[in-house]
Amino acid sequence: VKSVVPFSEPFTVDPNNPPAEKDYDVYFKNLKEGITGKEDLEAPVTA
């Protein structure tokens, strides 16, 4: 099975067109007040 993604090519960001940085705090606040995305990381693992 061949992958379509050329792993030999390094990922480079175009300096003339950099990806927009997302404000995740605002993103999560728009979803639900109090959600920061850290809950899953800080939650005790009971598996």
C-alpha positions as CSV (number, residue, x, y, z in Angstrom):
1,V,0.0,0.0,0.0
2,K,1.5,3.3,-1.1
3,S,0.7,6.5,0.7
4,V,-0.5,9.5,-1.3
5,V,1.5,11.8,0.9
6,P,5.1,12.3,-0.1
7,F,6.8,11.9,3.2
8,S,10.2,12.6,1.6
9,E,9.1,16.2,1.1
10,P,9.5,18.3,4.3
11,F,6.5,20.4,5.4
12,T,7.3,24.1,4.8
13,V,5.3,27.2,5.6
14,D,5.0,29.7,2.9
15,P,6.5,33.0,4.4
16,N,4.3,34.9,2.0
17,N,1.1,33.1,3.1
18,P,1.5,31.7,6.6
19,P,-1.3,29.7,8.1
20,A,-3.6,31.8,10.4
21,E,-3.1,31.1,14.1
22,K,-6.3,30.0,15.8
23,D,-7.3,31.5,19.1
24,Y,-8.4,28.3,20.7
25,D,-9.5,30.0,24.0
26,V,-12.1,32.0,22.0
27,Y,-12.9,28.9,19.9
28,F,-13.8,26.8,22.9
29,K,-15.6,29.7,24.7
30,N,-17.8,29.9,21.7
31,L,-18.6,26.2,22.0
32,K,-19.2,26.2,25.8
33,E,-18.2,28.5,28.6
34,G,-15.5,26.9,30.7
35,I,-14.2,24.5,28.1
36,T,-10.5,24.9,27.5
37,G,-9.6,21.6,25.9
38,K,-7.5,20.6,29.0
39,E,-10.2,18.7,30.7
40,D,-9.3,15.4,29.0
41,L,-5.6,15.9,29.8
42,E,-6.3,16.7,33.5
43,A,-9.0,14.1,34.0
44,P,-7.9,11.1,36.0
45,V,-7.6,7.9,33.9
46,T,-9.8,5.1,35.2
47,A,-9.2,2.6,32.4
